[in-house]
Amino acid sequence: MSDQNFVHGLHAVRALIERDPARVLRIELVRGRDDARIAMLVEAANAARIPLERVDAQRLERLASGAVHQGVVAEIRPQAPWSEDRLLAALAARASGSPPLLLALDGVQDPHNLGACLRSADACGALAVIIPKDRAAQMNATVRKVAAGAAETTPLVVVTNLARCLRDLKEAGLWVVGADAGAAQRADQVELHGPVVLVLGAEGSGLRQLTRSHCDFIVSLPAQGAVESLNVSVAAGMLLYEAVRQRLTR
């Protein structure tokens, strides 16, 4: 069975039980651990009528593909990724609500970075995270673990052509703001309180030229130290929070 069918870690499993228990098929717990956090998870699982089983640590290691599982692994029905059409429909459905905030990742390779970006996007109220179908990290158990539950609440939109998706988002009324450490304009100098999609490039290589050509603005984050650029997930979090700061101050 693919590791995409498993969630590991206490927080991630507990979040899924609370938010979408119907997707949790069963939970396996390590033998011998009975602390308060495990007891709370067991109570939540029993309330949701989710089967529980005690197993040895080696089995959990295999199910979690060697990642830190904290003594718990859940088999789940994975959340299906959104299509671009579903994203556009969701945008149209909230046309009269608060301005949408989206995050697009242009070929991020590391699943830890994707998970961290999902977590920040969830915390900042982003509608969805957009990734290309090819040459980029996809949803798996590592992403879910790092996302700490956000992978189950923030939709992941997988698109065949990111540049075309950005063009469609612009036609839907969103501003496209790309991030580049060398940009002269800072993020706080651009209006991010309206409908906007923030676009970050891959680790090392940054934004592809085709992606960059679809951006209305290219912005940088102010840096005072010796490091030339930030980790993509850190930069994504900072840009998302700048958008939130602007929205709150208005």
N, C-alpha and C positions, 0 to 999 in steps of 0.2 A: 504494500500500500504506500502511496506517495506521502512524503513528509508534509505535504500541503494539507493532509487530513488530520494533523495533530497540532494542538496548542499546548505549550508547556510553560510552567511558571505559575506561582500562586496568584499573582495579580491578574495575569492575562486570563487564566481559567475562571477566576472568580468574576471578572468583568463580563465574560461571555455568559456565565450562568445567570447573572443578574439582568443582562440586556437581551439575550436571545436564547433562553434555555432549550428551546425546541431543536436547536442545531447541535446540542451536545449529546452524543450518542452514548458515551460511557466515560468514566474517569478512573484512572489507575493511580494509586497512591503507594508510596514506598512503605514497606513494613518497618515498624518501629518508631515512626515519627507521629507524635500525637500532641503537638503543642497547640497553642490557642489559635494560630492562623489556620492550621489544618482542621481543627475542630469547627471553625467558622465556615470553612469551605465545605466540609462534610454536611453540616447543618443546611447550608444553602442547596447542596446537591440533593439531599433527602427531600427537602421541601419541593424541589422541582421534579422529583421522582426520576432522578438520573442514576443509573446503575453505577456502583462503586466496587472496586476490587483492590485488594492489597497485593502488591507484587514486590519482587526483589529489585534492588537498585540497578542491577545489570540490564534488566528489561527496560526500565525507564531510560537508561543511557542509550539503548538502541532506538527506542521510539523518538527520543529527542535528538538523535544524530550527534550525540556527544555534547550538546549544548547544556548550559546550566538549567536544570529543570525544577529545582527546589522541592523535589519529591512528589511532583504531580504532573501528569500528562493526561490530556483529554482528547479523545477521538471525536471529531466534529464533521458536520456537513459544511464545507467551505462556503463562505460568502462569495457569490458569483460577482466577478468584476462588472462594472458598468460599461456599457458601450457609449460611444460619443453621442448617439441619438438620445440615450437615456439622460445623459448629462445636459444636453440642450433642452430636453423636456423639463428637467428639474429646474433649470434656469428660468424657463418660461413660466413655470408654475409659481415661482416666488418673485415675479416681476414687480409686485406691489410691496414686497417686504424690504428688509434691510439689504443693502448692496452686497452681492455675492463676492466671496473671497475664494480664489482657487490657487492651488500650487501645482506647477508643472515641472517635472524633472527630465532633463534632456540627456538620457542615457546613463543615469547613475547605476553603477555596477555592483556596489557593495550592499548586500541585504541589510546590514546593520544601519547603513545610512538611510535606506528606504524606510526601515522601521522607525528610526528616530524622526524622520520627516513626517511620517504619519502621526506620530505622537504629538509633535508640535502643531501640525495642522488641526488635529482634534482639539488641542488646548486653545487654539486661537479661533475656533469656530469656522474653519474652512469648510466649504461645501463638499470638496472632493480633492483628491490628488491624482494628477494625470501623469502617466508614463507611457513610453512607446512599447510596442509589443516585442520588438527585436532589439538585441544588443543592449539590454538593460536588465537590472535585477527585477524579478517577479515575486509575487506573494509566495512565501513559504513559512515554515515553522519558525525560522530564525527571525524573519520580519515580524511575525506576530509576537514573538517573545520580546523583542526590543520595543515594539509599539505599545506593549503593556496594556492591551485592550483596545487601543485606538484602531487597530485593523478591523475590528468588528463594528465600529461606529462611523468611521470615515470612509466613504466609498473610494475604491481605487478604480480609476478609469483607464483602461488599456486601449490605446489607439494605434492603428496601423501607420498613420502618418501624422507626426506631431505638428509639423508646419501647417498642414491643412487644418488640423484641429484648432490651432491658434488663429488661423484666418477665420474659421467659423465662429470662434468666440468673439473676435473683433466685430464680426457682422451682427452678433447677438448683443452688442453694446458694451463689451468689456474692454478695458485698457490692458495691454500686454506690457509688462515691465520685466525686463531681463536683468540679471545680476552679473557684474563683471568687476573684479577687483581693481581694474585699471580705469574704470569709468570716471570722468571728471565730475559728474553730477552725483550727489549723495542721495541715499534713499529718502532722507527726511526733507529733501528739497523737491520731491515729487509728490503729487496728491495720490495717496493710496487709500483714501477713505471711501472712494466710489467703487463701482464694480470693476474688479481687477483680477488678473491672473499673474502671479509671480512665477518667473521662469528661471531655474538654475541649471547650470550645465553639469557635465560629468566630472568626476574626480580627475584633477590634473588638466584635462583638455578644455574644460569649460563649455560654453555655448558653441554649438556648431554654427557655421556661417548662415545656413539656411534658416535656422531657428532665430538667430539674431536679426535677420532681415524682416521678420514679422513682429519685432518688438517696437512699441511706440516710444519707449524710453529704455535706456541702459543706465543702471545705477550701481553705485558702490557703497560699501559700508565703511564708515570712518575707522581707520586703524592708527594706533599710536605706537605700536611695538615694532619689533624687527621682523616678525613673520609676515611674508608677503600676501598670503591668502589664507582664508579660513576653510576648515572642513565643510563640505557641502551641507551636511545636516545642521551644523552650527549656523552657517550663513542663512539657511532656510528659516531656522527658528528666529534669528534676529530680524529678518525681513518681515516675517509674519507678525512679529510683535510690534514692529514699527507701524504696520497697517492697523493693528489693533489700537495702538497708542493714538494714532490719528483719529480713528473712529470714536474713541472714548472722549478725546478732547473736544470733538464737535458735538 
